[in-house]
Amino acid sequence: MPTDAQQACFEAGIKFGSLYHQFAGTPVSPRSTRSLETAIAESIENQPYCESVAVDIDDEAVAADIDHENGYTELSGHLMEIDMRVAYDGITVRTRMEMEDGYPLMKLVEVVDRDE
């Protein structure tokens, strides 16, 4: 059986997979970044054990990615940073997605046992 810490980390991974693959490809423009940040965070926060999600879409990077007259680009990992906190049976897991070596890397930042 997995430990509570392992289960909390698994839950965080599920949330990141859901978040990234649900929203990658969404049309985004500098005008819509704030509302998309809110929509992403609020949708993932609905999932079990998710305490908080903070999404930061880089307006300048979005504007730089627009290469046609329609005025938008597709959301991808290089345009955003995400912080997430998941709690499971006394364990709190903090995670982050950020660019590393040209790849949007999702990583475990901290695992805290509130009972220790």
C-alpha positions in Angstrom: 0.0 0.0 0.0 1.3 3.5 -0.7 2.1 5.8 2.1 0.0 9.0 2.6 3.0 11.0 1.3 3.2 8.8 -1.8 -0.6 9.1 -2.4 -0.4 12.9 -2.0 2.4 13.1 -4.6 0.3 10.9 -6.9 -2.7 13.2 -6.5 -0.5 16.2 -7.4 0.7 14.4 -10.5 -2.9 13.6 -11.6 -3.8 17.3 -11.2 -0.9 18.5 -13.2 -1.6 15.9 -16.0 -5.2 17.0 -16.1 -4.3 20.7 -16.1 -1.7 20.6 -18.8 -3.5 18.3 -21.2 -6.9 19.9 -20.7 -5.6 23.5 -21.4 -2.7 23.1 -23.8 -3.8 24.4 -27.1 -6.4 26.8 -25.7 -6.4 30.0 -27.8 -4.9 32.8 -25.7 -4.1 36.5 -26.3 -2.7 39.2 -24.1 -6.3 40.3 -23.5 -7.4 36.9 -22.3 -4.5 35.8 -20.0 -6.1 36.8 -16.7 -9.4 35.2 -17.3 -7.7 32.0 -18.6 -5.4 31.9 -15.5 -8.6 32.1 -13.3 -10.4 29.4 -15.3 -7.5 27.0 -15.1 -7.0 27.5 -11.4 -10.7 27.2 -10.5 -11.2 24.1 -12.6 -8.3 22.2 -11.1 -9.2 23.4 -7.6 -12.5 21.5 -8.0 -10.6 18.2 -7.9 -10.3 16.2 -4.7 -7.4 17.1 -2.3 -6.5 20.2 -4.3 -6.0 23.2 -1.9 -4.8 25.8 -4.3 -3.6 26.5 -7.8 -1.8 29.7 -8.9 -1.4 30.1 -12.7 0.8 32.9 -14.2 0.6 33.3 -17.9 3.4 35.5 -19.3 1.7 38.3 -21.3 4.9 39.3 -23.1 5.6 35.7 -24.1 2.0 35.3 -25.4 2.4 38.5 -27.4 5.7 37.3 -28.9 4.2 33.9 -29.9 1.4 35.5 -32.0 2.5 35.1 -35.6 -0.7 35.7 -37.6 -3.4 38.3 -38.0 -6.0 36.5 -35.8 -4.3 38.0 -32.6 -3.9 34.8 -30.5 -1.6 31.9 -30.0 -2.1 28.5 -28.4 -1.4 28.0 -24.7 1.7 25.9 -24.0 4.0 25.2 -21.2 6.6 27.9 -22.1 3.9 30.5 -21.7 3.1 29.8 -18.0 4.2 28.9 -14.6 2.0 27.1 -12.1 2.2 26.5 -8.4 -0.1 23.9 -6.8 -0.8 22.7 -3.3 -2.4 19.3 -2.6 -3.3 17.9 0.8 -4.0 14.3 1.6 -4.5 12.8 5.1 -2.2 15.2 6.9 0.4 15.5 4.1 0.7 18.7 2.1 2.5 18.6 -1.2 3.7 21.7 -3.0 4.5 21.4 -6.7 5.5 23.8 -9.5 5.7 23.8 -13.3 8.3 26.0 -14.9 10.6 25.9 -17.9 13.8 24.0 -17.5 16.1 23.4 -20.4 13.3 24.3 -22.9 10.8 21.9 -21.4 7.8 22.6 -19.1 9.0 20.6 -16.1 6.5 19.7 -13.4 8.3 19.1 -10.1 7.8 18.3 -6.5 8.9 21.3 -4.4 8.0 20.1 -0.8 6.3 17.4 1.1 5.2 18.3 4.6 3.7 16.0 7.2 1.6 18.2 9.4 1.7 15.6 12.1 5.5 15.8 12.5 
